[in-house]
């Protein structure tokens, strides 16, 4: 192979080399909304709703992770059913996280995303790193659901007041209904019932 041919191969290889050492300024600051969005909602309403949605998103992401921790750490006679149930609920919370984040983006905002930012924002109580007994795990999950449900209902009402029907629909149809169903499923595990003989 002649030297010019080798040079040509080298330049082609340089052409496909990834340029991965790049930095630039943020294109949109967190806590802002795009000023002119053609979706029929004014900037001040979108700014308020996205701010509140980000807090709900942080709580939902924390509950999602709490379900995965519970899935890994559960033990005892109900291990099998709770191990599977917690993982199912985790998957449903993953979908809610995605829906909330995408709604914030649709409104022209910036959705919270990274674990450290979520940890700073969430209102859910932080669990210990270690394992807990099943009744404590479930109680912790139920408390998280209560915080999210209370907030989702209030925010749905506010969204309706400012004519943000898309956010209202997401909150009622997805967030409230999913969380209510999950509360029902896990709260039944705290009811004391006889296993073999009726009382």
Secondary structure, 3 states (H helix, E strand, C coil): CCHHHHHHHHHHHHHCCCCCCCCCCCCCCCCCCCCCCCCCCCHHHHHHHHHHHHHHHHHHHHHHHHHHHHHHHCCCCCHHHHHHHHHHHHHHHHHHHHHHHHHHHHCCCCCCCCHHHHHHHCCCCCCCCCCCCHHHHHHHHHHHHHHHHHHHHHHHHHHHHCCCHHHHHHHHHHHHHHHHHHHHHHHHHHCCCCCCCCC
